[in-house]
Amino acid sequence: MSHAKNCILSGSCTLADTAKCNARCPSFIACHGFNGLGGRVGAANVPADYKGVTLANSPARNGQEAAYKLAEPYAITFARQFGDAGEERIKSLYLYSEEPGTGKTTLAAALLHEWEIRHYIGSVQRGLQPLERPAYFFDVNEWQELYTEFTRPKISEEIAGPASREYYRRMQAVKSAPFAVLDDIGVRDATDGFRGDLHSVINYRVANQLTSVYTSNVLRGDLAQVFDKRLADRLREQCIEIRFVGESKRGLRKTA
């Protein structure tokens, strides 16, 4: 049986659905690791619910046609990630909906995979070594839980130590990735310390013109209520906004 359904490159690979399409393929191993759970895709930290989702196969397409109509030409600009002479910088993206569960995270994960596909193929075509982590998925809510784990009063070092190390590991990963999804940045119930760290992450990516996809239930115009006005203004300037419509479908399908 073909191995193509397990490989993120299958939509662009001439060997897909042939006898050479198998778990021993060097490109499959480079992207997915020997066990199918590692490689560059594994290093991206995308939640299991969104494994392998792309713009073509996304389960959220039917309910958010307008959003995907905007996302498809946006993904084409990912070919500019190699900084070839004279090419315009890739804009960041702001995915907004008033309701949670409308498909923002699904589209964000699909775009991350599209970036990885173009990064791997483009690197090989240019004779370059693909980065080990060209993209990273940063779950802000999970990160906040880690922060709470090691900052609670009277917490033992046995618990606080690992949580702190993982917290700062993720912070470094999202700062260093050329492309990142920052999922649910509109946190309102947060300590000043955590909000300051999140501000630092976003400001670093904005200042260094790193391509980011943000998801949020906060209007771009209201970001000054969450971050300082200067950063909110820069996010508005550097991001293309895509708005999602409809009510939450969370629990019916994987479209967070």
C-alpha positions as CSV (number, residue, x, y, z in Angstrom):
1,M,0.0,0.0,0.0
2,S,1.2,3.5,-0.8
3,H,2.9,5.5,1.9
4,A,1.9,8.8,0.4
5,K,-1.0,9.4,2.9
6,N,1.6,9.5,5.7
7,C,3.9,12.1,4.1
8,I,3.5,15.8,4.1
9,L,5.4,16.0,0.7
10,S,3.0,13.7,-1.2
11,G,1.1,16.5,-2.9
12,S,4.3,17.8,-4.5
13,C,6.2,14.5,-5.0
14,T,6.5,12.7,-8.3
15,L,7.1,9.4,-6.5
16,A,3.9,9.5,-4.5
17,D,1.7,6.4,-4.9
18,T,4.5,4.5,-6.6
19,A,6.6,1.6,-5.4
20,K,9.3,4.0,-4.3
21,C,6.9,5.7,-1.9
22,N,7.7,4.1,1.4
23,A,9.0,4.7,5.0
24,R,12.6,4.3,3.8
25,C,12.4,7.3,1.5
26,P,15.1,9.8,2.5
27,S,12.8,12.8,2.1
28,F,10.1,11.1,4.3
29,I,12.7,10.4,7.0
30,A,14.0,14.0,6.8
31,C,10.5,15.3,7.3
32,H,8.9,12.7,9.6
33,G,11.8,10.7,11.1
34,F,12.4,7.0,11.1
35,N,9.3,6.4,13.2
36,G,7.0,8.8,11.4
37,L,6.7,11.0,14.5
38,G,9.9,13.0,14.3
39,G,11.9,14.9,11.7
40,R,11.2,18.5,10.8
41,V,7.4,17.9,11.1
42,G,7.8,16.5,14.6
43,A,10.1,19.4,15.6
44,A,7.4,21.9,14.7
45,N,5.3,20.9,17.8
46,V,2.0,20.9,15.9
47,P,-0.8,19.2,18.1
48,A,-1.8,15.7,17.0
49,D,-5.3,16.9,16.1
50,Y,-3.8,18.8,13.2
51,K,-1.3,16.1,11.9
52,G,-0.8,16.3,8.2
53,V,-3.4,19.0,7.6
54,T,-2.8,21.2,4.5
55,L,-4.8,23.8,2.6
56,A,-5.9,21.0,0.2
57,N,-7.2,18.5,2.8
58,S,-8.3,20.8,5.6
59,P,-11.6,19.7,7.2
60,A,-12.4,23.4,7.8
61,R,-12.5,24.4,4.1
62,N,-16.2,23.9,3.6
63,G,-17.3,26.2,6.4
64,Q,-14.7,29.0,5.8
65,E,-14.5,29.3,2.0
66,A,-13.7,33.0,2.1
67,A,-10.8,32.5,4.6
68,Y,-9.3,29.8,2.4
69,K,-9.7,31.9,-0.7
70,L,-7.4,34.5,0.9
71,A,-5.0,31.9,2.5
72,E,-4.2,30.1,-0.8
73,P,-2.5,33.1,-2.5
74,Y,-0.9,34.0,0.8
75,A,0.8,30.5,0.9
76,I,2.2,31.1,-2.5
77,T,4.3,33.9,-1.1
78,F,6.2,31.3,1.1
79,A,8.4,30.7,-1.9
80,R,10.0,34.0,-1.0
81,Q,11.4,32.7,2.3
82,F,14.8,32.1,0.8
83,G,15.4,35.9,0.4
84,D,16.2,35.8,-3.3
85,A,17.3,39.2,-4.6
86,G,14.6,41.8,-5.0
87,E,11.8,39.8,-3.4
88,E,9.3,41.5,-1.1
89,R,9.2,40.4,2.6
90,I,6.5,37.9,3.5
91,K,3.8,39.5,5.5
92,S,2.5,38.0,8.8
93,L,-1.1,36.9,9.2
94,Y,-3.8,37.6,11.8
95,L,-6.6,35.1,12.0
96,Y,-9.6,36.5,13.9
97,S,-13.0,35.3,15.0
98,E,-15.3,36.5,17.7
99,E,-16.3,33.0,18.6
100,P,-13.7,30.2,19.4
101,G,-13.8,27.0,17.5
102,T,-14.4,28.4,14.0
103,G,-11.3,26.9,12.3
104,K,-8.5,29.4,12.9
105,T,-6.1,26.9,14.4
106,T,-6.8,24.4,11.7
107,L,-5.9,27.0,9.0
108,A,-2.8,28.1,11.0
109,A,-1.6,24.5,11.2
110,A,-2.2,24.0,7.5
111,L,-0.2,27.1,6.7
112,L,2.7,25.9,8.9
113,H,2.8,22.6,7.0
114,E,2.7,24.5,3.7
115,W,5.7,26.5,4.8
116,E,7.6,23.3,5.8
117,I,6.8,21.8,2.4
118,R,8.1,24.8,0.5
119,H,11.1,25.1,2.8
120,Y,12.2,21.5,2.3
121,I,11.6,21.4,-1.5
122,G,13.1,24.9,-2.0
123,S,16.2,24.1,0.0
124,V,16.8,20.9,-1.9
125,Q,16.3,22.7,-5.2
126,R,18.9,25.3,-4.2
127,G,21.4,22.8,-2.9
128,L,20.9,24.0,0.7
129,Q,20.6,22.0,3.9
130,P,17.0,22.4,5.1
131,L,16.7,23.8,8.6
132,E,16.0,21.3,11.4
133,R,13.1,23.5,12.6
134,P,11.9,25.8,9.9
135,A,8.6,26.3,11.6
136,Y,7.2,26.1,15.1
137,F,3.7,25.9,16.6
138,F,3.4,27.9,19.8
139,D,0.3,27.2,22.0
140,V,0.0,30.2,24.2
141,N,-2.5,28.6,26.6
142,E,-0.2,25.6,27.1
143,W,2.7,28.0,27.7
144,Q,0.7,29.9,30.3
145,E,0.0,26.6,32.1
146,L,3.7,25.9,32.3
147,Y,4.3,29.4,33.7
148,T,1.7,28.7,36.4
149,E,3.3,25.4,37.3
150,F,6.6,26.9,38.3
151,T,5.4,30.2,39.7
152,R,2.8,29.0,42.2
153,P,3.7,29.6,45.8
154,K,5.4,26.8,47.7
155,I,5.7,24.6,44.6
156,S,8.3,21.9,44.9
157,E,11.5,22.0,42.7
158,E,10.6,18.5,41.4
159,I,7.6,20.1,39.7
160,A,8.8,23.7,39.1
161,G,12.2,22.8,37.6
162,P,11.0,20.7,34.6
163,A,8.1,23.2,34.0
164,S,10.5,26.1,34.0
165,R,13.0,24.5,31.6
166,E,10.2,23.5,29.2
167,Y,8.8,27.0,29.4
168,Y,12.0,28.7,28.4
169,R,12.8,26.0,25.8
170,R,9.5,26.8,24.0
171,M,10.3,30.5,24.3
172,Q,13.6,30.1,22.6
173,A,12.1,27.8,19.9
174,V,9.4,30.3,18.9
175,K,11.8,33.2,18.9
176,S,14.3,31.3,16.6
177,A,11.9,29.7,14.1
178,P,11.7,31.5,10.7
179,F,8.0,30.8,10.7
180,A,5.7,30.4,13.7
181,V,2.1,30.0,14.6
182,L,1.2,31.8,17.8
183,D,-2.1,30.3,18.8
184,D,-4.5,32.4,20.9
185,I,-2.5,35.4,21.6
186,G,-5.4,37.4,23.1
187,V,-4.9,36.3,26.7
188,R,-6.6,38.6,29.1
189,D,-6.4,36.7,32.4
190,A,-2.6,36.7,32.9
191,T,-0.1,37.9,35.4
192,D,2.1,40.8,34.5
193,G,5.1,38.5,34.4
194,F,3.6,36.1,31.8
195,R,2.1,38.9,29.7
196,G,5.6,40.5,29.7
197,D,7.2,37.3,28.4
198,L,4.5,36.9,25.7
199,H,5.0,40.6,24.7
200,S,8.8,39.9,24.5
201,V,8.2,36.9,22.2
202,I,5.9,38.8,19.8
203,N,8.0,41.9,19.9
204,Y,11.1,39.9,19.0
205,R,9.4,38.3,16.0
206,V,8.0,41.6,14.8
207,A,11.3,43.5,15.2
208,N,13.2,40.8,13.3
209,Q,10.5,40.6,10.6
210,L,9.9,36.8,11.1
211,T,6.8,35.5,9.5
212,S,4.1,34.7,12.0
213,V,0.5,33.5,12.0
214,Y,-1.4,34.7,15.0
215,T,-4.8,33.4,16.0
216,S,-7.0,35.4,18.3
217,N,-10.5,36.2,19.5
218,V,-9.4,39.8,20.0
219,L,-9.9,42.3,17.2
220,R,-6.7,43.8,15.9
221,G,-8.0,47.2,16.8
222,D,-8.3,46.1,20.4
223,L,-4.8,44.7,20.8
224,A,-3.7,47.7,22.7
225,Q,-5.9,46.4,25.6
226,V,-3.6,43.3,25.7
227,F,-0.2,44.6,24.7
228,D,1.3,48.1,24.7
229,K,0.1,50.5,22.0
230,R,3.4,50.5,20.1
231,L,3.5,46.7,19.6
232,A,-0.3,46.7,18.8
233,D,0.3,49.3,16.1
234,R,3.2,47.3,14.6
235,L,1.1,44.1,14.6
236,R,-1.6,46.0,12.7
237,E,0.9,47.3,10.2
238,Q,2.7,44.0,9.5
239,C,-0.2,41.6,9.4
240,I,-2.8,40.7,6.9
241,E,-6.1,40.0,8.6
242,I,-8.4,37.1,7.8
243,R,-11.7,37.0,9.6
244,F,-13.6,33.8,10.3
245,V,-17.4,33.7,10.4
246,G,-20.0,31.5,12.1
247,E,-20.4,29.8,15.4
248,S,-18.1,27.4,17.2
249,K,-17.9,23.9,15.7
250,R,-15.6,22.6,18.5
251,G,-16.6,19.1,19.5
252,L,-18.1,18.4,16.1
253,R,-14.8,18.4,14.2
254,K,-11.2,19.4,14.8
255,T,-11.4,23.1,13.8
256,A,-10.3,25.0,16.9
